[in-house]
Amino acid sequence: WSSANDIGRKAAAANLADIFAMGATPTALLVGLSLPESTPVKWVLELADGLSSEAELVNVSVVGGDIVRSETITISVTALGELQGRAPILRSGAQQGDVVAVAGRLGWAQAGLLMLQRGFRSPRNLVSAHRVPTPPYDLAQTGRSAHAMIDVSDGLVSDLGHIARASNVGIHIDCSSLEVPDELAATASAFAGDAMEWILNGGDDHAFAATFSDALSVPAGWQIIGHVTSELAGVYVDGELQVTHGWDHFAK
């Protein structure tokens, strides 16, 4: 489903987003690569091009790493960054009375994955969203006044749950504040899917979710979707406490 270039870009983006989510500025990437000796050189060069092209979007480079022989291909990316004297933005910083906001696309990668699993290569925008995420790096930088922030890699509800538990707060999401793009709505209608489910629980978009002190402190380009309370730690969607449905790396 993905070219080597796509895979390189996605591997870089997933790690760069983590740096931005802590309020830091990325400085470099390190790549550990294991692969069979039969791997075509062309594939490896395309992977390197993908890593480099994504890194260049935020003015950093791949500065080192390691390559070893293996029975399977494994790509391990480490993103380095610096805070330039600022305090890190932690998951544990959300406070009662904060507003919750998001920046970037939600549900697109999930919809694209479902299309690919069904043998389709369109809608192109959705399939591309799965192959190559587009974290809104610029908006993450404007969100450095956030009390807590996270990149949405495993699903909005799942990742906001990390903030809720680390901060010991309740996070409420109002579904009416979550816009359903026409392309998601049309695809859900055509394939008996649920666009709001994709938005709430789909991963791999690498949008950013954060809590801010009040609506006035939310930067332009961010969308307010809820608020923080002192209730039992967890995520509440339209008032109902949620059981996490996002990606679980160790689920059986």
Secondary structure as UniProt FT lines:
FT   HELIX           4..21
FT   TURN            22..23
FT   STRAND          25..35
FT   TURN            37..38
FT   HELIX           41..56
FT   TURN            57..59
FT   STRAND          62..69
FT   STRAND          74..82
FT   TURN            84..85
FT   HELIX           91..93
FT   TURN            96..97
FT   STRAND          99..103
FT   HELIX           108..117
FT   TURN            118..119
FT   HELIX           124..131
FT   HELIX           137..142
FT   TURN            143..145
FT   STRAND          148..152
FT   HELIX           156..167
FT   STRAND          170..173
FT   HELIX           175..177
FT   HELIX           182..190
FT   TURN            191..192
FT   HELIX           195..201
FT   STRAND          207..212
FT   HELIX           215..217
FT   TURN            220..221
FT   STRAND          223..229
FT   STRAND          234..237
FT   TURN            238..239
FT   STRAND          240..241
FT   TURN            249..250
//
